[in-house]
Amino acid sequence: MKLLRALKWAAAVALLLFSGTCVYFSGVVLAARQYTAETVLPAVRTARFPLAVSDLTPRQLHILLAVQDPGFYRHSGVDLCTPGAGLTTITQSLVKKLYFENFEPGLSKLRQTLIAAYALDPMMTKDEQLTAFLNMMYLGNGATGFAEASAIYFGKPFAWLSEDEYISLVAMIIAPAVFDLKKHPERNAERSARIRRLADGEYTPKGLMDLYYGSVDEDARKDLPPVSYFPGYYQ
């Protein structure tokens, strides 16, 4: 009898916790959808961004998506299947930028994932997401977006970038401080070469977390984003 009562009590507690969790995350999604409709969409759709998706050549778009979000036009905000996708899609990157003041691993990641899948992606078109990403991502040295980064790093408009210059900017997205074009040109050059191999079809990611297309030197590893690199993964 005591065992039966204990099991019933444990089941009741588990049900209560599950119900509370569902209520909490439902509230997160509902609040995010309201915030998206009232704040995010008006801001993005009226913003005078310096770059549009149409400013990228097909080759530039291919390179960006191959590195940053290979399943972008197929997924619904979250992608845990495509090799090389990692744990953060372009949609999730925007969620982190637009919906969080302080983002920390754990609960914030769960909220980010739910908002991406059930608020931002269904309410904002893919091209709107990509336009915002091109113009809002931090690329080091005070550069926000590719247009500003082009001016800061190369002193020229985005449209004048060579492919090598463009790839060197893409190389910084995952960790601007680690692959800083000015402070760590060798690291940037090595990652850029790997990205070119990926874009040319000479390298195929080995799994979801194959984000660096090869091993990273020990000195650089300590500053990589958490859970983005696993020693031995590339062996």
C-alpha positions as CSV (number, residue, x, y, z in Angstrom):
1,M,0.0,0.0,0.0
2,K,2.8,2.4,0.9
3,L,4.5,1.7,-2.4
4,L,1.3,2.2,-4.3
5,R,0.7,5.6,-2.5
6,A,4.3,6.6,-3.3
7,L,3.9,5.8,-6.9
8,K,0.6,7.7,-7.1
9,W,2.2,10.7,-5.4
10,A,5.1,10.6,-7.8
11,A,2.8,10.3,-10.8
12,A,0.8,13.3,-9.5
13,V,3.9,15.4,-9.0
14,A,5.2,14.5,-12.5
15,L,1.8,15.4,-14.1
16,L,1.8,18.7,-12.2
17,L,5.3,19.5,-13.4
18,F,4.5,18.5,-16.9
19,S,1.4,20.6,-16.9
20,G,3.2,23.6,-15.5
21,T,6.0,23.3,-18.1
22,C,3.4,23.1,-20.9
23,V,1.6,26.2,-19.6
24,Y,4.9,28.1,-19.2
25,F,6.1,27.3,-22.7
26,S,2.7,28.0,-24.2
27,G,2.9,31.4,-22.6
28,V,6.3,31.9,-24.1
29,V,5.0,31.1,-27.6
30,L,1.9,33.3,-27.3
31,A,3.9,36.2,-25.9
32,A,6.5,35.8,-28.7
33,R,3.8,35.8,-31.4
34,Q,2.3,39.0,-30.0
35,Y,5.7,40.6,-29.8
36,T,6.5,39.4,-33.4
37,A,3.3,40.9,-34.8
38,E,3.5,44.2,-32.8
39,T,7.2,44.9,-32.7
40,V,9.5,42.6,-34.8
41,L,7.6,42.6,-38.1
42,P,6.9,46.3,-38.2
43,A,10.6,47.1,-37.4
44,V,12.0,44.7,-40.0
45,R,9.5,45.6,-42.7
46,T,10.1,49.4,-42.3
47,A,13.8,49.2,-41.7
48,R,16.1,50.8,-44.4
49,F,18.6,48.0,-44.5
50,P,21.6,48.7,-46.7
51,L,21.5,45.1,-48.1
52,A,18.7,43.0,-49.6
53,V,18.8,39.3,-50.5
54,S,18.8,40.4,-54.1
55,D,22.2,42.1,-53.5
56,L,23.8,38.7,-53.1
57,T,24.9,36.8,-56.2
58,P,23.7,33.2,-56.4
59,R,27.2,32.1,-55.5
60,Q,27.3,34.3,-52.4
61,L,24.0,33.1,-51.3
62,H,25.1,29.5,-51.8
63,I,28.3,30.1,-49.7
64,L,26.4,31.8,-46.9
65,L,23.7,29.1,-46.6
66,A,26.2,26.2,-46.9
67,V,28.1,27.5,-43.9
68,Q,25.4,29.1,-41.8
69,D,22.2,27.2,-42.4
70,P,22.2,24.5,-45.2
71,G,18.6,23.6,-44.7
72,F,17.3,27.2,-44.4
73,Y,14.7,27.1,-47.1
74,R,13.5,23.7,-46.1
75,H,13.2,23.8,-42.3
76,S,10.6,25.5,-40.1
77,G,13.0,27.5,-38.0
78,V,14.8,24.6,-36.4
79,D,17.1,22.0,-38.0
80,L,18.6,19.2,-36.0
81,C,19.1,16.8,-39.0
82,T,21.1,18.5,-41.8
83,P,24.9,17.8,-41.6
84,G,26.8,21.0,-40.8
85,A,23.7,22.8,-39.5
86,G,24.8,22.9,-35.9
87,L,22.3,23.8,-33.1
88,T,21.5,27.3,-34.3
89,T,19.7,28.2,-37.6
90,I,19.5,31.6,-39.1
91,T,16.0,31.9,-37.7
92,Q,17.3,31.0,-34.2
93,S,20.2,33.5,-34.6
94,L,17.6,36.2,-35.3
95,V,15.5,35.1,-32.3
96,K,18.6,35.5,-30.0
97,K,19.2,39.0,-31.5
98,L,15.6,40.3,-31.5
99,Y,13.9,38.6,-28.4
100,F,16.6,38.4,-25.7
101,E,18.5,41.0,-23.7
102,N,20.4,38.3,-21.8
103,F,20.8,34.9,-23.5
104,E,22.2,32.0,-21.4
105,P,22.5,28.3,-22.2
106,G,19.7,26.1,-21.0
107,L,16.3,27.6,-20.6
108,S,17.1,30.4,-23.0
109,K,18.0,27.9,-25.7
110,L,14.6,26.1,-25.2
111,R,12.8,29.4,-25.5
112,Q,14.8,30.4,-28.5
113,T,13.9,27.1,-30.2
114,L,10.2,27.4,-29.5
115,I,10.1,31.1,-30.6
116,A,11.9,30.2,-33.8
117,A,9.6,27.3,-34.7
118,Y,6.3,28.7,-33.6
119,A,6.6,32.5,-33.8
120,L,9.3,33.9,-36.0
121,D,9.5,31.4,-38.8
122,P,5.7,31.0,-39.4
123,M,5.2,34.8,-39.2
124,M,8.2,36.1,-41.2
125,T,9.1,35.1,-44.7
126,K,12.4,33.4,-45.4
127,D,13.7,36.4,-47.4
128,E,12.7,38.8,-44.6
129,Q,14.7,36.6,-42.2
130,L,17.7,36.5,-44.4
131,T,17.6,40.2,-45.1
132,A,17.6,40.9,-41.3
133,F,20.4,38.4,-40.8
134,L,22.6,40.0,-43.5
135,N,22.2,43.4,-41.9
136,M,22.1,42.6,-38.1
137,M,24.7,39.9,-37.5
138,Y,27.8,41.1,-35.6
139,L,31.0,40.6,-37.5
140,G,33.6,42.0,-35.1
141,N,35.4,45.3,-34.7
142,G,32.1,47.1,-34.3
143,A,30.7,45.9,-37.6
144,T,27.0,45.0,-37.7
145,G,26.0,43.4,-40.9
146,F,27.8,42.7,-44.1
147,A,27.6,46.2,-45.6
148,E,29.3,47.8,-42.5
149,A,31.8,44.9,-42.3
150,S,32.8,45.5,-46.0
151,A,33.5,49.1,-45.2
152,I,35.4,48.4,-42.0
153,Y,37.6,45.5,-43.2
154,F,38.1,46.4,-46.8
155,G,37.1,50.1,-47.2
156,K,34.7,49.3,-50.1
157,P,31.0,48.7,-50.7
158,F,29.7,45.2,-50.4
159,A,29.1,45.0,-54.2
160,W,32.8,45.5,-54.8
161,L,34.0,42.6,-52.6
162,S,35.9,39.8,-54.3
163,E,34.8,36.2,-53.5
164,D,37.8,35.7,-51.2
165,E,36.9,38.9,-49.3
166,Y,33.3,37.8,-49.0
167,I,34.2,34.4,-47.7
168,S,36.6,35.9,-45.1
169,L,33.5,37.8,-43.7
170,V,31.4,34.6,-43.7
171,A,34.2,32.9,-41.9
172,M,33.8,35.2,-38.9
173,I,30.0,34.7,-38.3
174,I,30.4,31.7,-36.0
175,A,33.0,33.3,-33.8
176,P,34.1,36.9,-34.7
177,A,36.8,37.1,-32.0
178,V,38.3,33.8,-32.9
179,F,38.4,34.3,-36.6
180,D,38.9,38.0,-36.6
181,L,40.3,39.1,-40.0
182,K,42.5,41.7,-38.5
183,K,43.7,40.1,-35.2
184,H,43.9,36.5,-36.5
185,P,44.4,36.6,-40.2
186,E,45.9,33.1,-40.3
187,R,42.9,31.5,-38.6
188,N,40.6,33.4,-40.8
189,A,42.5,32.3,-44.0
190,E,42.4,28.7,-42.9
191,R,38.7,28.7,-42.2
192,S,38.1,30.6,-45.4
193,A,39.9,27.9,-47.4
194,R,37.8,25.2,-45.7
195,I,34.6,27.1,-46.5
196,R,35.7,27.3,-50.2
197,R,36.1,23.5,-50.2
198,L,32.7,23.2,-48.7
199,A,31.1,25.5,-51.2
200,D,32.8,23.8,-54.1
201,G,31.5,20.4,-53.0
202,E,35.0,19.1,-52.1
203,Y,34.0,18.6,-48.5
204,T,30.9,17.1,-47.0
205,P,30.0,17.7,-43.4
206,K,30.3,14.5,-41.3
207,G,27.4,15.3,-39.1
208,L,25.2,17.9,-37.5
209,M,28.0,19.5,-35.5
210,D,30.7,19.5,-38.2
211,L,30.9,23.3,-38.2
212,Y,34.7,23.8,-38.7
213,Y,35.3,21.3,-41.4
214,G,38.4,20.1,-39.7
215,S,40.2,20.4,-36.3
216,V,40.8,23.7,-34.7
217,D,44.0,24.6,-32.9
218,E,44.0,24.3,-29.1
219,D,44.6,28.0,-28.5
220,A,41.5,28.9,-30.5
221,R,39.2,26.3,-29.0
222,K,38.9,28.0,-25.6
223,D,37.1,30.9,-27.2
224,L,34.7,29.0,-29.5
225,P,31.0,29.1,-28.8
226,P,29.9,26.5,-26.2
227,V,29.0,23.1,-27.6
228,S,30.1,24.0,-31.1
229,Y,33.3,21.9,-31.1
230,F,34.1,18.4,-30.0
231,P,37.7,17.2,-29.9
232,G,38.1,14.0,-31.9
233,Y,35.0,14.7,-34.0
234,Y,37.1,15.2,-37.2
235,Q,39.3,12.2,-36.7
